[in-house]
Amino acid sequence: MEQVKPKKGILQKMLDYTERAGNALPHPATLFASFAFLTLLLSALGYFLDWEAIHPGTKEVVKVNNLLSHHGVHRILEEMVTNFTGFAPLGIVMVAMLGIGIAEQSGLIHTLIKLLVLKSNKRILTFILVFSGILSNVASDVGYVLLIPLAGVIFIAVGRHPIAGMAAAFAGVSGGFSANIVIGTIDPLLAGLSQEAARIIDPTYFVNPTGNYYFMLVSTFLIAGIGTLVTDKLIEPRLGKFTGVVDNQDDFLSKVTKAEKKGLLMAFLVFVFIFSIAAYGIIPEEGYFRGADGQILTSPLIKGIVALLFITAGGMGIAYGFTTKKFKNDADVMTSMGASMKTLSTYFVLVFFAAQFVAFFKWSNLGIILAVNGADLLMSADIGLIPLMILFVILSASINMLMGSASAKWAILAPIFIPMFMIMGYSPELSQVVYRIGDSVTNIISPMMSFFALIIAFVQKYDPKAGIGTIIATMIPYSIAFFFAWILLLTVWLLFGWPLGPGAGIHYVLPN
């Protein structure tokens, strides 16, 4: 008897169509190259049509730079190499992967995953991955280069689809970017920009980095819960059963050997040693790992978290490898680092063209002009608080599709919206938290997000045909769910008038 396939719902059909449409596009590298070329043409068109905007910070007129001009062409040729080598995610990924490569080739990561598979409660595995992704934001970009690929391996080990695991981790790392239970590096960065904008109206106003802490603390658990439901109820059923071939999949279910246990002990001792040095240098007020201003958040351990990851992962991998006899000499260690670089070959190609596109878009000033004009449109809407905040979320989310840097976008938007909202009676902390919602919900579907090309490369490990369409179709449900969940939370917060953080209310009273 012929098996009857279950009918797909409207949402599933829409996601399938989105994936097919997206994957019908050229190779991601070709697409980025096309974007770069289109930017050149638009820069010339905008120049001749005299597109411009008033920069809210400097009050200067920002005009489109013609990249096809004499100066523009010279700059393209002279800086093409540095665009590539200076692309921030490239160095981060390469340095991190060198250390991770040692830990992976030594067998350390394999054994740690085996322990996780054997000891963890499978029913909450998805929640753990999403929650871990959110927490990883305190350590800069480590979640992208470490947690997301590990999530795929973990899901395979328990018989689940690896892309679903990576989607869950990606949703936490990127979709939950602004949420966390601790103060991260993004908090003081945005607070500083908010304070400068607030002082346009009130020269004495101070924005504390903890100004959004209460809201973001609650958001952490909300986003983790929503991400878990979307993964288990929608994403994984849509992907179906993984039928690809994975080496040593059954080995994840085998017991940990005595040699592996001894290796884990040695790796743990290395971790304790590194952790002790770090703690000794950062806990005392005069510790040598404190920042120049004496603060922990400006510590090189925070700013240089990728370097710390390289040292820690590499040291633990070396200890494990030599203990288990996987490594016999220094040549084996260097070979393991080389092996990790081979896995990034496709990523290097993608990054080259992505770096050119991002650089051209920045040089042309198209991003600034689009952002400012969009903000002016929103300012002209005379509506109530909640609808206004929802529109601001939508604007921030839309601009996030054009510009990747959270701080760069806020540097443009803050001088417009914070003074405007302060005059209307709303605090700078409210403007900031609303911006952070919009900036987060479209991170996972924005090709402008710095690590988008890396995510494609990770997914292609399990689905060679995957492209931009695959990523967007997989992540759109998270984006939509996060948007509505965050809007609901924001609405409730505003209706009850709860403080957004310590000493940070919703309303603001202009000084007399």
ABEGO torsion letter per residue (X at the ends): XBBBBBBBBAAAAAAAAAAAAAAABBBAAAAAAAAAAAAAAAAAAAAAAGBBBBBAAAGBBBBBBBAABAAAAAAAAAAAAAAAAABAAAAAAAAAAAAAAAAAAAGAAAAAAAAAAAABBAAAAAAAAAAAAAAAAAAEAAAAAAAAAAAAAAAAAAGBBAAAAAAAAAAAAAAAAABBABBBAAAAAAAAAAAAAAAAABAABBBBAAAAAAAAAAAAAAAAAAAAAAAAAAAAAAAEBBABBBBGAAAAABBBBAAAAAAAAAAAAAAAAAAAAAAAAAABAABAABBAAGBAAABAAAAAAAAAAAAAAAAAAAAAAAAAGABABAAAAAAAAAAAAAAAAAAAAAAAAAAAAAAAAAAAGAAAAAAAAAAAAAAABBBBAAAAAAAAAAAAAAAAAABABAAAAAAAAAAAAAAAAAAAGBBAAAAAAAAAAAAAAAAAABAABAAAAAAAAAAAAABAABBAAAAAAAAAAAAAAAAAAAAAAAAAAAAAGBBABBGBBABBBBBX
